[in-house]
Amino acid sequence: MSSASPRTVTVSTTDSRYDILIGGGLIGSASTWSGLPTTHHGVIVSNPVVDMLHGEALAVAIAPLHRHVSRVLLPDGEAFKTWESLNLVFDHLLARGCDRKTVLYALGGGVVGDMTGFAAACYMRGVPFVQVPTTLLAQVDSSVGGKTAINHPLGKNMIGAFYQPLRVVCDLDTLGTLPARELSAGLAEVIKYGPIADMAFLDWIEARLPALRALDRDALAHAVQRSCEIKAEVVGKDERESGLRAILNFGHTFGHAIEAGLGYGAWLHGEAVGCGLVLGAALSAELGLVPPALVERLERVVQAAGLPVRAPVMAGSRWLELMRVDKKAEAGEIRFVVIDPPGRAALRPAPDALVLRVIQRYTATA
């Protein structure tokens, strides 16, 4: 796809409106950055791996917008999505006298994007930022919609803010540098959109998984575009997750418990979500909302994407403890995103015994 004609998806919320640009060669294209603020400081937030691959190209591309462009590099990985890492951004900004017009650029995956957005929301009570996601997971999910956060040992993404970017730039060329495991992790968030919003999209994903895993440009462009369209529609109706937006967390209650229970980084976020999709579908079937055949189908699709479909061994009491910290819980009652019916989703409570039965059925055995 030519960088001259990127696909565009627009996100409109009560207080903001911005574009998601999707295409190849976007980072190096001057038109990508047209219309963004011209300011004294532009600060790229990244990690050493991504910076080595794409940092200089982005710095050169945004140089016409800013008198000074600097970079701050954060430790790589979910385990470093912490206050300590966040303070590295604040230290950099304060040491350089960055003012409230400074623009932050989040160059990296979901961890970098979430922390940069949270830093932007907090610094001087809010400075503008741009998302430049370099992983499939970030392009189809975490970079869109303004959810920013860091982790706490007791729960994932529990400390954060809703804060929308000025623009999201999904340069498909960056996906060519992803390890296969990271690409598969991103596919979990793509698959998610089918059972909760668009069963025809699930059909498309199932048929094109080999092409997606082989980095076929047209397949990736459509997967990113359709995922962003669905998320943009939901975010536009419920920016602050007061109701509808919670459906985007299908599989995440289980997935976040896996991440926190094993220690952040043991499983990639997308791997935990992939397993969570199977558990969420199985819970939906147990509640009588979908046929067992859909659970079997989703398990096949998740496995074909290169993702785990069996949960790690963890005490039932630990599962419940971690899920009660989930942001969808109310008064200690765990609420799950369920498929109801296929192509739509709802938020429902479920008895602990039923949840544990589903987990036990899908737990890995030695």
NORFEN-V667785 format. One line per field, one symbol per residue. phi: phi as a letter, one per 40 degrees, with the letter a starting at -180 (. if undefined). psi: psi as a letter, one per 30 degrees, with the letter a starting at -180 (. if undefined). Layout:
phi->???
psi->???
This chain:
phi->.cccbccbbbbbbdbaaabbcbicgcdccccdbcgcccbcbbbcbabdcccccbccccdcccdccbcbbbbbbbdchdcbcbdccdccccdccccbgccccdbcbcbicccccccccccccccfghbcabcbcbbcdcccaccbhgcbabcbdcacfcbaacacccabbccccccccccdcccddccdccddccccaaccccdccdcbddccccgccccccccccccccccccccccacbfcadcdcccdgccccccccccchdhcbcdccccdcccccccccccccgcbcdcccccccccccccgbcbbcccaddccdcdccccdcccbfgccbbcbcacdgababbcaddcccccccccbccbc
psi->kkffilkkkkkjaeflklkjkkalgeegkefegkflkjlekkkkkaleeeeeefeeeeeeefeffkekklkkklkklefgileeeefeeeeeeefghkaffkkkjjjaaeeeeeeeeeeeeekhgjlllkkikgleeeefdffkfgkklllkffkkhfjaljjklelkjjjfffffgkleeeeeeefefeeefdfffjfeeeeeeefgeeeefghkeeeeeeeeeeeeeeeeeeeffieghfdeffffgkffeeeeeeeeefkkfekleeeeeeeeeeeeeeeeeeggfllfeeeeeeeeeeeffglkgkllkkkeeeeeeefffkffkkhfkkkkklkjakflllkklkkeeeeeeeeeegkkl.
